[in-house]
Amino acid sequence: MEGALSVVQKPIDALAEYVRARRAELHLTQQQLAEKAGITRALVGHLEAGRLRVSPQLPNLKRLSVGLDVEFLVLVEILETGELPE
């Protein structure tokens, strides 16, 4: 059905949506999140735009979880299922 919303997204798109929303919830800029997480602002930007061709490397995903104040497994589950946590 064209135009219908899907609960399951491509995993990288789901991660992008989650990172954007969580960063906004924490009132952080991309630069502030990058500094807090110990990753580059460019990586944050690429993640949020869904411009990564492959999933982030596990060390970067772990750093991102620290920067977003979420459990590492939350991000792993998003990448495995393409579903956002409730």
C-alpha positions in Angstrom: 0.0 0.0 0.0 1.7 3.1 -1.2 1.9 6.0 1.3 1.1 3.8 4.3 3.4 4.3 7.4 5.4 1.3 8.3 6.2 0.5 12.0 9.5 -1.2 10.9 11.9 1.1 9.2 15.3 0.4 7.7 17.5 0.0 10.8 19.8 2.9 10.0 16.8 5.2 9.4 15.3 4.1 12.8 18.6 4.9 14.5 18.8 8.3 12.8 15.3 9.1 14.0 16.1 8.0 17.5 19.4 9.9 17.7 17.8 13.1 16.5 14.8 12.8 18.9 17.0 11.9 21.9 19.5 14.7 21.2 16.6 17.2 21.0 15.1 15.8 24.3 18.5 16.4 26.0 18.7 19.9 24.5 22.1 19.2 22.9 23.6 20.5 19.7 25.3 18.0 17.4 28.6 19.4 18.6 27.7 19.0 22.2 26.6 15.4 21.7 29.8 14.7 19.8 31.9 16.1 22.6 29.9 14.3 25.3 30.2 11.0 23.3 33.8 11.4 22.2 32.9 11.1 18.5 33.1 13.6 15.7 30.3 16.1 14.9 30.4 14.8 11.3 29.6 11.3 12.5 26.6 12.6 14.5 25.4 14.6 11.4 25.8 11.5 9.1 24.0 9.3 11.7 21.1 11.8 12.0 20.8 12.2 8.3 20.8 8.4 7.8 23.8 8.8 5.4 25.8 5.9 6.7 26.0 3.0 4.3 26.7 0.5 7.1 25.9 0.4 10.8 28.3 2.4 13.1 31.2 0.5 14.6 30.5 -1.0 18.0 32.9 1.3 19.9 31.3 4.4 18.3 27.8 3.0 19.1 28.9 2.5 22.7 30.2 6.1 22.9 27.0 7.3 21.3 24.9 5.5 24.0 27.0 7.3 26.7 26.4 10.7 25.0 22.7 10.0 24.7 22.4 8.7 28.3 20.8 5.4 27.1 21.7 1.8 27.5 24.0 0.5 24.8 21.6 -2.4 24.1 18.8 0.1 23.2 20.9 1.3 20.2 21.8 -2.3 19.3 18.2 -3.4 19.4 17.2 -0.5 17.1 19.8 -1.6 14.6 18.7 -5.2 14.8 15.0 -4.6 14.5 14.5 -1.3 12.8 12.0 -0.5 15.6 12.1 2.4 18.0 11.8 1.8 21.7 8.5 2.6 23.3 
